[in-house]
Amino acid sequence: MIHYTCDRCKRQINTDSQTRFIVQIDIQTAASEVEPEFEDDVDHLNELHQILEGMHEPVIATDEEAETSHHGRYDLCPECHRQFLKNPLGRDAVLALGFSNN
Ligand SMILES: [Zn+2]
């Protein structure tokens, strides 16, 4: 039996009685949408090549890429899924209250 852990609250998700929600985050700069597809393929090959070359070498080029793109896949328990839907961008609840007071 595979055990899943919620990436938000770190609690174990019992898939027998709970639904496991998967959040996939894919952040790109708007400019990347107009890139030809073959360039995307080259990027993936480069990434694979970097992985194959060995993890011991720090890949400096990815620092810049990390600022403009992000790919993430997260497991959420039902409770965190609810919380995530309420506030998917992690906006500060205190700031939101400040807005309503004005
Ligand atoms: Zn959770």
Backbone and ligand atoms as CSV (ligand in chain L), in Angstrom:
chain,resi,resn,atom,element,x,y,z
A,1,MET,N,N,0.841,-1.197,0.000
A,1,MET,CA,C,0.000,0.000,0.000
A,1,MET,C,C,0.878,1.250,0.000
A,2,ILE,N,N,0.542,2.146,-0.889
A,2,ILE,CA,C,1.336,3.368,-1.000
A,2,ILE,C,C,0.791,4.424,-0.042
A,3,HIS,N,N,1.687,5.010,0.736
A,3,HIS,CA,C,1.283,6.066,1.649
A,3,HIS,C,C,1.634,7.422,1.054
A,4,TYR,N,N,0.679,8.298,1.088
A,4,TYR,CA,C,0.905,9.646,0.587
A,4,TYR,C,C,0.912,10.620,1.755
A,5,THR,N,N,1.725,11.640,1.620
A,5,THR,CA,C,1.789,12.677,2.641
A,5,THR,C,C,1.351,13.997,2.038
A,6,CYS,N,N,0.490,14.692,2.736
A,6,CYS,CA,C,0.045,16.003,2.281
A,6,CYS,C,C,1.238,16.956,2.268
A,7,ASP,N,N,1.446,17.623,1.129
A,7,ASP,CA,C,2.589,18.525,1.011
A,7,ASP,C,C,2.364,19.847,1.729
A,8,ARG,N,N,1.144,20.064,2.224
A,8,ARG,CA,C,0.857,21.334,2.890
A,8,ARG,C,C,0.941,21.179,4.408
A,9,CYS,N,N,0.258,20.159,4.946
A,9,CYS,CA,C,0.232,20.007,6.405
A,9,CYS,C,C,1.088,18.826,6.863
A,10,LYS,N,N,1.638,18.084,5.908
A,10,LYS,CA,C,2.545,16.967,6.199
A,10,LYS,C,C,1.856,15.797,6.880
A,11,ARG,N,N,0.522,15.816,6.930
A,11,ARG,CA,C,-0.187,14.679,7.489
A,11,ARG,C,C,-0.284,13.581,6.436
A,12,GLN,N,N,-0.357,12.353,6.914
A,12,GLN,CA,C,-0.487,11.243,5.990
A,12,GLN,C,C,-1.910,11.179,5.444
A,13,ILE,N,N,-2.008,10.891,4.163
A,13,ILE,CA,C,-3.320,10.776,3.535
A,13,ILE,C,C,-3.665,9.297,3.435
A,14,ASN,N,N,-4.729,8.920,4.099
A,14,ASN,CA,C,-5.206,7.544,4.034
A,14,ASN,C,C,-6.143,7.420,2.836
A,15,THR,N,N,-5.604,6.898,1.748
A,15,THR,CA,C,-6.369,6.893,0.500
A,15,THR,C,C,-7.548,5.921,0.547
A,16,ASP,N,N,-7.611,5.083,1.584
A,16,ASP,CA,C,-8.771,4.199,1.736
A,16,ASP,C,C,-10.011,4.998,2.133
A,17,SER,N,N,-9.815,6.032,2.940
A,17,SER,CA,C,-10.951,6.799,3.445
A,17,SER,C,C,-10.921,8.264,3.036
A,18,GLN,N,N,-9.789,8.707,2.471
A,18,GLN,CA,C,-9.679,10.108,2.094
A,18,GLN,C,C,-9.366,10.232,0.608
A,19,THR,N,N,-9.797,11.324,0.061
A,19,THR,CA,C,-9.443,11.609,-1.320
A,19,THR,C,C,-8.121,12.343,-1.349
A,20,ARG,N,N,-7.237,11.888,-2.218
A,20,ARG,CA,C,-5.962,12.589,-2.372
A,20,ARG,C,C,-6.090,13.548,-3.553
A,21,PHE,N,N,-5.842,14.799,-3.293
A,21,PHE,CA,C,-5.922,15.814,-4.353
A,21,PHE,C,C,-4.517,16.135,-4.834
A,22,ILE,N,N,-4.393,16.274,-6.132
A,22,ILE,CA,C,-3.094,16.609,-6.717
A,22,ILE,C,C,-3.179,17.996,-7.338
A,23,VAL,N,N,-2.329,18.873,-6.859
A,23,VAL,CA,C,-2.247,20.225,-7.416
A,23,VAL,C,C,-1.012,20.300,-8.285
A,24,GLN,N,N,-1.229,20.668,-9.523
A,24,GLN,CA,C,-0.094,20.835,-10.430
A,24,GLN,C,C,0.056,22.307,-10.751
A,25,ILE,N,N,1.222,22.826,-10.486
A,25,ILE,CA,C,1.487,24.242,-10.712
A,25,ILE,C,C,2.491,24.369,-11.849
A,26,ASP,N,N,2.132,25.167,-12.821
A,26,ASP,CA,C,2.980,25.359,-13.992
A,26,ASP,C,C,3.034,26.856,-14.285
A,27,ILE,N,N,4.095,27.473,-13.833
A,27,ILE,CA,C,4.227,28.916,-14.002
A,27,ILE,C,C,5.217,29.199,-15.121
A,28,GLN,N,N,4.800,30.025,-16.043
A,28,GLN,CA,C,5.674,30.409,-17.141
A,28,GLN,C,C,5.569,31.907,-17.351
A,29,THR,N,N,6.606,32.471,-17.928
A,29,THR,CA,C,6.487,33.850,-18.374
A,29,THR,C,C,5.616,33.871,-19.617
A,30,ALA,N,N,4.905,34.972,-19.816
A,30,ALA,CA,C,4.006,35.055,-20.964
A,30,ALA,C,C,4.784,34.919,-22.265
A,31,ALA,N,N,6.019,35.373,-22.280
A,31,ALA,CA,C,6.818,35.337,-23.500
A,31,ALA,C,C,7.089,33.914,-23.954
A,32,SER,N,N,7.149,32.976,-22.992
A,32,SER,CA,C,7.511,31.611,-23.348
A,32,SER,C,C,6.429,30.945,-24.189
A,33,GLU,N,N,5.218,31.526,-24.177
A,33,GLU,CA,C,4.131,30.932,-24.945
A,33,GLU,C,C,4.359,31.038,-26.440
A,34,VAL,N,N,5.130,32.026,-26.861
A,34,VAL,CA,C,5.328,32.224,-28.292
A,34,VAL,C,C,6.576,31.507,-28.804
A,35,GLU,N,N,7.282,30.843,-27.914
A,35,GLU,CA,C,8.462,30.109,-28.364
A,35,GLU,C,C,8.048,28.931,-29.219
A,36,PRO,N,N,8.796,28.687,-30.294
A,36,PRO,CA,C,8.505,27.514,-31.122
A,36,PRO,C,C,8.640,26.238,-30.313
A,37,GLU,N,N,7.871,25.227,-30.698
A,37,GLU,CA,C,7.824,24.014,-29.895
A,37,GLU,C,C,9.165,23.292,-29.848
A,38,PHE,N,N,9.916,23.364,-30.951
A,38,PHE,CA,C,11.173,22.611,-30.975
A,38,PHE,C,C,12.145,23.148,-29.941
A,39,GLU,N,N,12.026,24.446,-29.626
A,39,GLU,CA,C,12.907,24.991,-28.596
A,39,GLU,C,C,12.569,24.381,-27.234
A,40,ASP,N,N,11.284,24.146,-27.026
A,40,ASP,CA,C,10.856,23.514,-25.791
A,40,ASP,C,C,11.463,22.124,-25.666
A,41,ASP,N,N,11.467,21.406,-26.785
A,41,ASP,CA,C,12.047,20.067,-26.786
A,41,ASP,C,C,13.535,20.119,-26.461
A,42,VAL,N,N,14.208,21.121,-27.028
A,42,VAL,CA,C,15.643,21.265,-26.765
A,42,VAL,C,C,15.874,21.495,-25.279
A,43,ASP,N,N,15.021,22.324,-24.672
A,43,ASP,CA,C,15.148,22.585,-23.242
A,43,ASP,C,C,15.055,21.287,-22.435
A,44,HIS,N,N,14.074,20.466,-22.800
A,44,HIS,CA,C,13.900,19.215,-22.072
A,44,HIS,C,C,15.117,18.312,-22.249
A,45,LEU,N,N,15.651,18.297,-23.483
A,45,LEU,CA,C,16.830,17.473,-23.723
A,45,LEU,C,C,18.005,17.987,-22.906
A,46,ASN,N,N,18.129,19.312,-22.829
A,46,ASN,CA,C,19.204,19.893,-22.035
A,46,ASN,C,C,19.068,19.501,-20.570
A,47,GLU,N,N,17.840,19.591,-20.068
A,47,GLU,CA,C,17.603,19.226,-18.679
A,47,GLU,C,C,17.994,17.784,-18.426
A,48,LEU,N,N,17.556,16.921,-19.346
A,48,LEU,CA,C,17.865,15.500,-19.217
A,48,LEU,C,C,19.369,15.296,-19.276
A,49,HIS,N,N,20.012,16.014,-20.193
A,49,HIS,CA,C,21.454,15.900,-20.349
A,49,HIS,C,C,22.153,16.318,-19.061
A,50,GLN,N,N,21.645,17.401,-18.458
A,50,GLN,CA,C,22.249,17.892,-17.219
A,50,GLN,C,C,22.083,16.870,-16.106
A,51,ILE,N,N,20.924,16.219,-16.097
A,51,ILE,CA,C,20.687,15.203,-15.075
A,51,ILE,C,C,21.628,14.025,-15.287
A,52,LEU,N,N,21.774,13.631,-16.560
A,52,LEU,CA,C,22.618,12.479,-16.871
A,52,LEU,C,C,24.085,12.782,-16.580
A,53,GLU,N,N,24.466,14.035,-16.724
A,53,GLU,CA,C,25.865,14.402,-16.479
A,53,GLU,C,C,26.224,14.281,-15.003
A,54,GLY,N,N,25.235,14.245,-14.177
A,54,GLY,CA,C,25.526,14.067,-12.761
A,54,GLY,C,C,24.963,15.192,-11.931
A,55,MET,N,N,24.477,14.834,-10.729
A,55,MET,CA,C,23.834,15.806,-9.863
A,55,MET,C,C,24.864,16.626,-9.083
A,56,HIS,N,N,26.109,16.179,-9.098
A,56,HIS,CA,C,27.096,16.822,-8.235
A,56,HIS,C,C,27.470,18.214,-8.720
A,57,GLU,N,N,27.258,18.487,-10.016
A,57,GLU,CA,C,27.621,19.803,-10.530
A,57,GLU,C,C,26.435,20.746,-10.413
A,58,PRO,N,N,26.614,21.838,-9.731
A,58,PRO,CA,C,25.516,22.811,-9.653
A,58,PRO,C,C,25.243,23.409,-11.030
A,59,VAL,N,N,23.975,23.446,-11.393
A,59,VAL,CA,C,23.604,23.982,-12.698
A,59,VAL,C,C,23.198,25.438,-12.513
A,60,ILE,N,N,24.099,26.314,-12.857
A,60,ILE,CA,C,23.890,27.737,-12.604
A,60,ILE,C,C,22.762,28.290,-13.476
A,61,ALA,N,N,22.625,27.751,-14.670
A,61,ALA,CA,C,21.650,28.292,-15.621
A,61,ALA,C,C,20.221,28.180,-15.083
A,62,THR,N,N,19.948,27.193,-14.240
A,62,THR,CA,C,18.585,26.981,-13.783
A,62,THR,C,C,18.158,28.044,-12.768
A,63,ASP,N,N,19.110,28.761,-12.185
A,63,ASP,CA,C,18.744,29.814,-11.239
A,63,ASP,C,C,17.844,30.843,-11.901
A,64,GLU,N,N,18.254,31.278,-13.083
A,64,GLU,CA,C,17.465,32.278,-13.797
A,64,GLU,C,C,16.126,31.693,-14.201
A,65,GLU,N,N,16.153,30.461,-14.631
A,65,GLU,CA,C,14.918,29.829,-15.078
A,65,GLU,C,C,13.939,29.662,-13.917
A,66,ALA,N,N,14.470,29.406,-12.737
A,66,ALA,CA,C,13.612,29.200,-11.576
A,66,ALA,C,C,12.820,30.458,-11.245
A,67,GLU,N,N,13.366,31.616,-11.606
A,67,GLU,CA,C,12.669,32.862,-11.309
A,67,GLU,C,C,11.489,33.093,-12.245
A,68,THR,N,N,11.554,32.512,-13.434
A,68,THR,CA,C,10.522,32.798,-14.429
A,68,THR,C,C,9.610,31.617,-14.694
A,69,SER,N,N,10.010,30.435,-14.281
A,69,SER,CA,C,9.152,29.282,-14.517
A,69,SER,C,C,9.219,28.356,-13.317
A,70,HIS,N,N,8.113,27.655,-13.114
A,70,HIS,CA,C,8.059,26.737,-11.981
A,70,HIS,C,C,7.105,25.614,-12.319
A,71,HIS,N,N,7.567,24.413,-12.098
A,71,HIS,CA,C,6.701,23.267,-12.291
A,71,HIS,C,C,6.644,22.509,-10.971
A,72,GLY,N,N,5.463,22.343,-10.470
A,72,GLY,CA,C,5.345,21.653,-9.199
A,72,GLY,C,C,4.146,20.742,-9.188
A,73,ARG,N,N,4.270,19.680,-8.411
A,73,ARG,CA,C,3.166,18.741,-8.270
A,73,ARG,C,C,3.069,18.409,-6.796
A,74,TYR,N,N,1.903,18.683,-6.228
A,74,TYR,CA,C,1.769,18.560,-4.787
A,74,TYR,C,C,0.558,17.706,-4.433
A,75,ASP,N,N,0.733,16.871,-3.449
A,75,ASP,CA,C,-0.381,16.081,-2.917
A,75,ASP,C,C,-1.032,16.867,-1.785
A,76,LEU,N,N,-2.354,16.908,-1.806
A,76,LEU,CA,C,-3.070,17.601,-0.737
A,76,LEU,C,C,-4.113,16.677,-0.128
A,77,CYS,N,N,-4.264,16.772,1.198
A,77,CYS,CA,C,-5.344,16.077,1.870
A,77,CYS,C,C,-6.637,16.876,1.637
A,78,PRO,N,N,-7.791,16.277,1.899
A,78,PRO,CA,C,-9.060,16.983,1.638
A,78,PRO,C,C,-9.145,18.344,2.324
A,79,GLU,N,N,-8.652,18.434,3.570
A,79,GLU,CA,C,-8.724,19.693,4.304
A,79,GLU,C,C,-7.864,20.760,3.629
A,80,CYS,N,N,-6.638,20.398,3.255
A,80,CYS,CA,C,-5.757,21.378,2.619
A,80,CYS,C,C,-6.259,21.736,1.228
A,81,HIS,N,N,-6.923,20.775,0.577
A,81,HIS,CA,C,-7.523,21.068,-0.721
A,81,HIS,C,C,-8.567,22.167,-0.575
A,82,ARG,N,N,-9.393,22.069,0.497
A,82,ARG,CA,C,-10.398,23.109,0.744
A,82,ARG,C,C,-9.717,24.453,0.984
A,83,GLN,N,N,-8.686,24.428,1.821
A,83,GLN,CA,C,-7.993,25.665,2.142
A,83,GLN,C,C,-7.332,26.247,0.899
A,84,PHE,N,N,-6.807,25.368,0.067
A,84,PHE,CA,C,-6.135,25.822,-1.147
A,84,PHE,C,C,-7.121,26.506,-2.083
A,85,LEU,N,N,-8.321,25.925,-2.216
A,85,LEU,CA,C,-9.324,26.510,-3.102
A,85,LEU,C,C,-9.772,27.879,-2.609
A,86,LYS,N,N,-9.809,28.039,-1.270
A,86,LYS,CA,C,-10.193,29.324,-0.701
A,86,LYS,C,C,-9.172,30.399,-1.030
A,87,ASN,N,N,-7.914,29.988,-1.098
A,87,ASN,CA,C,-6.835,30.952,-1.221
A,87,ASN,C,C,-5.693,30.373,-2.045
A,88,PRO,N,N,-5.933,30.134,-3.337
A,88,PRO,CA,C,-4.938,29.445,-4.161
A,88,PRO,C,C,-3.643,30.219,-4.314
A,89,LEU,N,N,-3.690,31.532,-4.183
A,89,LEU,CA,C,-2.479,32.326,-4.360
A,89,LEU,C,C,-1.807,32.662,-3.042
A,90,GLY,N,N,-2.335,32.100,-1.938
A,90,GLY,CA,C,-1.719,32.325,-0.644
A,90,GLY,C,C,-1.753,33.776,-0.210
A,91,ARG,N,N,-2.812,34.467,-0.607
A,91,ARG,CA,C,-2.926,35.873,-0.238
A,91,ARG,C,C,-3.070,36.009,1.274
A,92,ASP,N,N,-2.510,37.096,1.779
A,92,ASP,CA,C,-2.499,37.314,3.213
A,92,ASP,C,C,-3.899,37.662,3.707
A,93,ALA,N,N,-4.427,36.837,4.620
A,93,ALA,CA,C,-5.788,37.049,5.117
A,93,ALA,C,C,-5.896,38.371,5.856
A,94,VAL,N,N,-4.824,38.794,6.529
A,94,VAL,CA,C,-4.848,40.055,7.275
A,94,VAL,C,C,-5.006,41.232,6.314
A,95,LEU,N,N,-4.299,41.179,5.202
A,95,LEU,CA,C,-4.417,42.239,4.212
A,95,LEU,C,C,-5.827,42.290,3.649
A,96,ALA,N,N,-6.422,41.110,3.435
A,96,ALA,CA,C,-7.776,41.051,2.883
A,96,ALA,C,C,-8.759,41.713,3.838
A,97,LEU,N,N,-8.579,41.484,5.156
A,97,LEU,CA,C,-9.442,42.109,6.141
A,97,LEU,C,C,-9.272,43.622,6.106
A,98,GLY,N,N,-8.047,44.081,5.932
A,98,GLY,CA,C,-7.786,45.506,5.865
A,98,GLY,C,C,-8.548,46.159,4.728
A,99,PHE,N,N,-8.647,45.435,3.600
A,99,PHE,CA,C,-9.373,45.964,2.465
A,99,PHE,C,C,-10.848,46.167,2.810
A,100,SER,N,N,-11.448,45.158,3.497
A,100,SER,CA,C,-12.872,45.221,3.757
A,100,SER,C,C,-13.208,46.330,4.750
A,101,ASN,N,N,-12.235,46.746,5.559
A,101,ASN,CA,C,-12.500,47.804,6.538
A,101,ASN,C,C,-12.564,49.173,5.883
A,102,ASN,N,N,-12.000,49.314,4.728
A,102,ASN,CA,C,-11.954,50.629,4.086
A,102,ASN,C,C,-13.279,51.041,3.473
L,1,ZN,ZN,ZN,-3.056,18.629,4.420
